[in-house]
Amino acid sequence: MAMVLDLGRLMRLPSIWGFDMRRIWVLVFVSGLLVGCGGESAPVFVERSTFLPDADDRPGSVMFGPDGVSLVAESQPSDEVLVWDVEGWEVTARLAGHSGWVGDVAFSSTGLVGSASERDLSARVWDPVSGEALWVWEFPEPEDSNLRVVFSPDGSLFAVSGSSSIRVWSVDSGELVYELSGDVFMLDMAFSPDGELLYAAADDDRVLVWDLSVGEVVHELELAADTDPVLGLSADGSVLATSPSRSEFVLWDTTTWEEVGRLLAPEVEEGEDPYLLGGAEFSPDGSMVVSAGRRGILVWDVESGEVVFEETDSLEGAFEAVFSPDSERIAVSEFRAGFTLWERNPEG
């Protein structure tokens, strides 16, 4: 006869028969004998694959396409934009046309690719199927060294930041429809789900919220001193993440603008490398946030604020980490190195 013991009662004990009760144990009486089966709880994500491209195709910024299989990446140190199939790590498109290092890339919800280069002072929207640039826009003056690009959720608008202004073009007509001047360097951006608002992280410890219908700032979120000019926005637009340091994120309610949570990196021992986290990427289902940094990647549960996954052993510093559209995968680029693909563990 087999009998499963009350785990809840057992877990209230510090130890039993020498077993460490911080682990999860299944205790079963079989033929009068006590059998213990256990171990660390299953990880939330497991490694699916790793890939090291040729030296000329090493990745920088990355983003999943709407199909969840295509991954666009700037190619370092070349000036190409590559589209990869993550199932076999084959290049499905080489988008050549920039004459300098590409600063950032993005996929639209319609499958187009956007890129910008501060070296050749241009931004482009590509058709990855034909490999042709649909639009090429040149900047009238030198830009700063960190350009960011983003499409609106419906794919109709394409925005480029990296100076004291943000330029927004129509993907259909190629016309410059908005030029938003903040008189301050602006870096990370995010569109609201309806495409009517544009959030921009400024380097003077503010987030500026632009109403595109009138071209004006309708809200300024004042942040702590020395806040990094990065941000992340949940897919439903209800929560904004900012970074007061390279080891934590603050979560804001975008309706009340009250702080609703904090995501903290684990403490490091003296002498160990700090996390030096980059941007905050929300999972499309809104339940998680991932960030990449010098030590690897961290994934938090948004509701509890707890770290639910950490990978530092296999990554020699992570440049960017992004979720797939179904929130089931995370792609990680190691700067000028390779890719690692993680997927949800069904047992996690």
C-alpha positions in Angstrom: 0.0 0.0 0.0 1.3 3.5 -0.9 0.6 6.6 1.1 1.6 10.2 0.3 2.4 12.2 3.4 1.2 15.7 4.1 3.9 17.9 2.6 2.5 21.0 4.1 3.0 19.6 7.6 6.5 18.3 6.8 7.6 21.7 5.3 6.9 23.4 8.6 9.7 21.3 10.1 13.3 22.5 9.7 14.4 18.9 9.0 13.2 15.4 9.1 15.4 12.3 9.2 18.3 14.4 8.1 16.6 15.7 4.9 17.0 19.5 4.2 13.4 20.7 4.1 14.3 23.7 2.0 14.1 21.2 -0.9 10.9 19.8 -2.1 10.4 16.1 -1.1 7.9 13.5 -2.1 7.8 10.9 0.7 6.0 7.7 0.0 5.6 4.6 2.1 6.1 1.6 -0.1 5.7 -1.8 1.5 6.5 -0.2 4.9 9.7 1.5 3.7 10.1 5.3 3.5 11.4 6.4 0.1 12.6 10.0 -0.5 12.7 11.5 -4.0 13.7 15.1 -4.3 16.0 17.8 -5.4 16.1 21.5 -6.3 12.9 22.8 -7.7 12.8 22.7 -11.5 14.1 25.9 -13.3 11.5 28.2 -15.0 13.6 28.2 -18.2 15.9 25.6 -19.7 18.5 26.0 -22.4 17.3 25.0 -25.8 20.3 25.8 -27.9 23.5 27.9 -28.2 25.1 29.1 -31.4 28.4 30.9 -32.2 28.3 32.6 -35.6 31.2 33.4 -37.8 33.3 36.4 -36.6 31.7 38.8 -39.0 28.1 37.8 -37.9 28.4 38.2 -34.1 25.2 39.8 -32.6 24.5 43.0 -30.8 20.9 44.1 -30.4 18.2 41.5 -31.1 14.4 41.2 -31.3 12.0 38.4 -32.1 9.8 38.6 -35.2 6.0 38.1 -35.0 6.3 34.5 -36.0 8.3 33.7 -32.9 11.0 31.9 -35.0 12.7 34.8 -36.8 15.2 36.8 -34.8 16.7 40.1 -36.1 20.2 41.1 -35.0 22.6 43.8 -35.8 25.8 42.1 -37.1 29.0 43.1 -35.3 31.5 44.3 -36.5 30.0 44.4 -40.0 27.3 46.9 -41.2 24.7 44.3 -42.1 21.4 43.4 -40.4 20.8 39.7 -40.2 17.5 37.7 -39.8 18.1 34.3 -38.1 15.8 31.3 -37.9 16.3 30.2 -34.3 15.2 26.6 -35.0 18.4 25.9 -36.9 20.4 29.1 -36.6 20.4 29.7 -40.3 20.5 33.2 -41.8 17.3 33.8 -43.7 18.1 37.4 -44.8 21.1 39.7 -45.0 20.1 43.3 -45.2 23.0 45.3 -46.5 23.0 49.0 -47.2 24.3 50.8 -44.1 27.9 52.0 -44.5 28.6 52.0 -40.8 28.0 50.1 -37.5 24.3 49.6 -36.9 23.2 50.9 -33.6 19.8 49.2 -33.1 17.3 46.9 -34.8 13.6 46.1 -34.5 10.9 43.9 -36.0 7.4 45.3 -36.7 4.2 43.3 -36.0 3.8 43.1 -39.8 7.2 41.5 -40.3 9.2 44.4 -41.5 12.7 45.2 -40.0 13.9 48.6 -38.9 17.5 49.7 -38.2 19.6 52.8 -37.6 23.2 53.7 -37.7 24.9 56.7 -36.1 27.9 56.1 -38.3 26.2 56.7 -41.6 23.5 59.0 -40.1 20.6 57.0 -41.5 17.6 54.9 -40.6 16.0 52.2 -42.7 12.9 50.0 -43.0 13.5 46.7 -44.7 11.4 44.0 -46.3 13.3 40.9 -45.1 11.7 38.7 -47.8 13.1 40.7 -50.7 16.1 42.0 -48.8 15.3 45.5 -50.1 15.2 48.8 -48.1 11.7 50.2 -48.4 12.7 53.5 -46.9 16.0 55.3 -46.2 16.0 58.4 -44.1 19.1 60.5 -43.5 19.6 62.7 -40.5 20.4 66.3 -41.1 23.0 66.5 -38.3 25.3 64.2 -36.4 23.6 62.0 -33.8 24.8 60.7 -30.5 26.3 57.3 -30.3 23.4 55.3 -29.0 20.5 55.2 -31.4 17.3 53.3 -30.5 14.5 52.3 -32.9 11.0 51.1 -32.3 7.8 50.4 -34.3 4.3 51.2 -33.1 2.3 48.1 -32.1 0.4 48.1 -35.4 3.5 48.6 -37.4 2.4 51.9 -39.0 5.0 54.2 -37.4 8.7 53.9 -37.0 10.6 56.0 -34.4 14.3 56.8 -33.9 15.8 58.4 -30.8 19.4 59.2 -29.8 19.5 62.9 -29.6 17.5 65.8 -28.3 14.7 64.9 -30.7 12.7 61.8 -31.6 11.8 61.4 -35.3 8.7 59.4 -36.2 8.0 58.3 -39.8 5.0 56.8 -41.5 5.9 53.3 -42.7 3.3 53.5 -45.5 4.3 56.8 -47.0 7.9 57.3 -45.7 7.0 60.8 -44.6 8.3 62.3 -41.4 5.1 62.8 -39.4 6.4 63.9 -36.0 9.6 65.4 -34.7 9.5 65.6 -30.9 12.0 67.9 -29.3 12.7 67.5 -25.7 15.8 69.8 -25.5 17.5 66.9 -23.7 19.1 63.6 -24.8 16.5 60.9 -25.1 17.3 57.2 -25.5 14.9 54.3 -24.8 11.3 54.6 -26.2 8.1 52.7 -26.1 4.7 53.2 -27.8 1.4 52.8 -25.9 -0.7 49.8 -27.2 -2.9 52.1 -29.2 0.1 54.0 -30.7 -1.2 57.3 -29.5 1.5 57.9 -26.7 5.2 57.7 -26.9 7.3 57.2 -23.7 10.9 58.4 -23.8 13.6 58.1 -21.2 15.7 61.3 -20.9 19.2 61.6 -19.5 18.1 64.2 -17.0 16.2 61.7 -14.7 12.8 62.1 -16.4 10.4 60.0 -18.5 8.6 62.2 -21.0 5.2 61.0 -22.3 4.2 62.5 -25.7 0.7 62.7 -27.1 1.4 62.2 -30.8 -2.0 63.7 -31.8 -0.8 67.1 -30.5 2.9 66.6 -30.5 3.2 67.7 -26.9 4.5 66.3 -23.6 1.4 65.4 -21.5 3.3 64.0 -18.5 6.7 64.1 -17.0 7.7 61.5 -14.5 10.5 62.7 -12.2 12.9 60.0 -11.2 15.7 59.6 -8.7 19.1 61.2 -9.5 21.4 59.4 -11.9 18.6 57.2 -13.3 19.7 55.3 -16.4 17.8 56.5 -19.6 16.2 53.1 -20.2 12.6 52.0 -19.8 10.3 49.1 -20.4 6.5 49.1 -21.0 4.2 46.2 -20.4 2.2 45.0 -23.5 -1.0 46.4 -22.1 0.6 49.7 -21.3 -0.3 49.6 -17.6 3.1 49.3 -16.1 6.3 51.2 -16.9 9.8 50.1 -15.6 12.6 52.5 -15.0 16.2 51.9 -13.7 17.4 54.0 -10.8 20.6 51.9 -10.8 22.1 49.0 -12.7 20.8 46.5 -10.2 17.1 47.3 -9.9 14.0 48.4 -11.7 11.1 50.5 -10.4 7.6 49.7 -11.6 5.1 52.5 -12.2 1.3 52.5 -12.7 0.9 54.5 -15.9 -2.6 55.8 -14.9 -1.8 57.0 -11.3 2.0 57.3 -11.8 2.4 55.7 -8.4 5.2 53.2 -7.7 3.7 49.7 -7.6 6.8 47.5 -7.2 10.6 47.0 -7.4 12.6 44.3 -9.1 15.9 43.8 -7.3 19.0 41.9 -8.5 20.4 39.5 -5.9 23.2 40.8 -3.7 26.7 40.0 -4.9 29.7 39.0 -2.7 32.5 41.5 -2.2 34.9 41.3 -5.1 32.4 39.7 -7.5 31.3 41.4 -10.7 28.2 43.6 -10.4 25.1 42.8 -12.5 25.2 46.1 -14.5 21.8 45.4 -15.9 20.6 47.0 -19.2 17.0 47.5 -20.2 13.8 45.9 -18.9 11.9 43.6 -21.3 8.4 42.7 -20.3 7.1 39.3 -21.4 4.1 39.8 -23.8 1.8 38.2 -21.3 2.9 40.7 -18.7 3.9 38.2 -16.1 7.7 38.5 -16.2 10.5 41.0 -16.8 14.0 39.9 -18.2 17.1 41.9 -18.2 20.6 41.2 -19.4 23.9 42.4 -17.9 27.5 41.7 -17.2 26.8 38.6 -15.1 24.1 37.1 -17.4 20.3 37.4 -17.3 17.7 37.7 -14.6 14.0 37.0 -14.9 11.5 38.4 -12.3 7.9 37.6 -11.6 6.2 40.9 -11.9 3.5 40.2 -9.3 5.7 39.0 -6.5 8.9 40.9 -7.5 10.9 37.8 -7.0 13.7 36.5 -9.2 12.4 33.3 -10.7 15.3 32.6 -13.1 19.0 33.5 -13.1 21.7 32.4 -15.5 25.2 33.5 -14.9 27.3 30.4 -15.3 27.0 29.8 -19.1 27.0 33.4 -20.2 30.1 35.6 -20.5 28.1 38.7 -20.1 24.8 39.3 -21.9 24.2 42.2 -24.2 20.4 41.8 -24.7 17.6 39.4 -23.7 14.2 39.4 -25.4 11.0 37.4 -25.1 9.3 35.6 -28.0 5.7 36.8 -28.8 4.2 33.8 -26.9 6.4 34.5 -23.8 7.7 30.9 -24.0 11.2 31.7 -25.1 14.1 34.1 -24.3 16.8 34.8 -26.8 20.1 36.2 -25.4 22.8 37.9 -27.4 26.3 38.0 -26.0 28.0 41.1 -27.4 30.2 40.1 -30.4 29.9 36.5 -29.3 26.9 34.3 -29.9 23.3 33.4 -29.1 21.6 31.3 -26.4 18.0 30.3 -26.7 16.0 29.5 -23.5 12.5 28.1 -23.4 9.9 27.6 -20.6 10.3 24.4 -18.7 7.0 22.6 -18.6 8.0 21.3 -15.2 9.1 24.7 -13.9 
